[in-house]
Amino acid sequence: MMIISFAWTTPALLAGQKTVTRRNWSDRHARLFHAGDHVAAWDRSPHLHGKQVAVIELTHDPYKSEELPHEDWSREGFDYLTQNGLTTPDQVWGEWLSEGVGHLWVVRFRLVEEVAA
């Protein structure tokens, strides 16, 4: 099973408040993922001693887009993280707005299940 690590956005993922992520993947790597795929969600990369925390299902094929819809603030889990005092993702969002997001792959998904520790 393919994996995606969520690092500091893991709490939003597990709360069901994160349904999109943006990735700086190579085109070759992105083409390995498809709508309907089940993907292992990790709290950080395995080489950093992460662990699987959930299974997600991709709802769309990954795609590149210059657009950064306002509603993706919430879909990225940023509302949840901010409201719960877990992090302030304003800098990330600001960088995306100023630098553009056309080089990032947009990955939309739904949480299928949490994986017990």
C-alpha positions in Angstrom: 0.0 0.0 0.0 1.3 3.5 -0.9 1.8 5.9 2.0 1.4 9.6 2.6 2.8 11.2 5.8 0.9 14.1 7.4 3.3 15.3 10.1 2.0 18.4 11.8 -1.5 18.1 10.2 -2.1 14.5 11.6 -4.5 15.8 14.3 -6.7 17.4 11.7 -6.7 14.2 9.6 -7.7 12.0 12.5 -10.5 14.5 13.5 -11.9 14.1 9.9 -11.2 17.8 9.2 -8.4 17.3 6.6 -9.6 16.1 3.2 -6.9 17.6 0.9 -3.1 17.8 0.9 -0.6 19.5 -1.4 2.6 17.7 -2.3 5.8 18.6 -4.0 6.0 15.2 -5.8 7.6 14.3 -9.0 5.3 13.7 -11.9 6.4 10.0 -11.9 5.5 9.6 -8.2 2.2 11.3 -8.5 1.1 9.0 -11.3 1.3 6.1 -8.9 -1.8 7.4 -7.1 -5.4 7.1 -8.4 -9.0 7.9 -7.4 -10.3 5.0 -5.3 -6.9 3.9 -4.1 -6.6 3.2 -0.4 -3.4 4.8 1.0 -1.8 4.4 4.4 -1.7 7.7 6.3 1.4 8.0 8.5 2.1 10.6 11.3 5.6 11.1 9.8 7.8 9.3 7.3 8.8 5.7 8.1 12.5 6.7 8.0 11.8 9.2 10.7 10.3 6.4 12.9 6.7 7.4 12.0 3.7 5.0 12.3 0.6 4.4 10.4 -2.4 6.2 11.9 -5.1 5.8 9.3 -6.3 4.6 5.9 -7.5 7.2 3.4 -9.2 6.8 0.1 -8.4 9.1 -2.8 -11.5 10.8 -4.1 -9.8 12.2 -7.2 -6.6 11.5 -9.2 -3.9 13.8 -8.0 -3.6 16.9 -10.2 -1.7 20.2 -10.4 -3.6 23.4 -10.2 -2.7 27.1 -10.0 -5.9 27.6 -8.0 -6.0 27.8 -4.2 -9.7 27.9 -3.3 -10.5 29.7 -0.1 -12.4 26.7 1.1 -9.2 24.6 0.9 -8.1 26.4 4.1 -10.6 24.3 6.0 -10.1 21.2 3.8 -6.3 21.3 4.6 -7.3 21.1 8.2 -6.0 24.6 9.0 -9.3 25.7 10.7 -9.2 22.7 13.0 -5.5 23.2 13.8 -5.8 26.9 14.5 -9.0 26.6 16.6 -7.5 23.9 18.7 -4.2 25.8 19.3 -2.2 23.1 17.7 -0.4 25.2 15.1 -0.7 28.4 13.1 -0.6 27.5 9.4 -0.8 31.1 8.2 2.8 31.0 7.0 2.2 28.0 4.8 -0.9 29.4 3.3 0.8 32.7 2.8 3.7 31.1 1.0 1.3 29.2 -1.2 -0.5 32.4 -2.1 2.7 34.4 -2.8 4.8 31.7 -4.5 2.0 30.0 -6.3 0.8 26.4 -6.0 1.1 25.3 -9.6 4.1 23.1 -8.9 2.3 21.2 -6.1 0.1 18.1 -6.6 -3.4 18.4 -5.1 -4.5 15.2 -3.4 -8.1 14.9 -2.3 -9.3 12.1 -0.1 -11.6 10.9 2.6 -10.7 9.3 5.9 -11.6 5.6 5.8 -10.5 4.4 9.2 -8.1 5.1 12.0 -5.4 2.5 12.8 -4.9 1.6 16.4 -1.5 2.4 17.8 
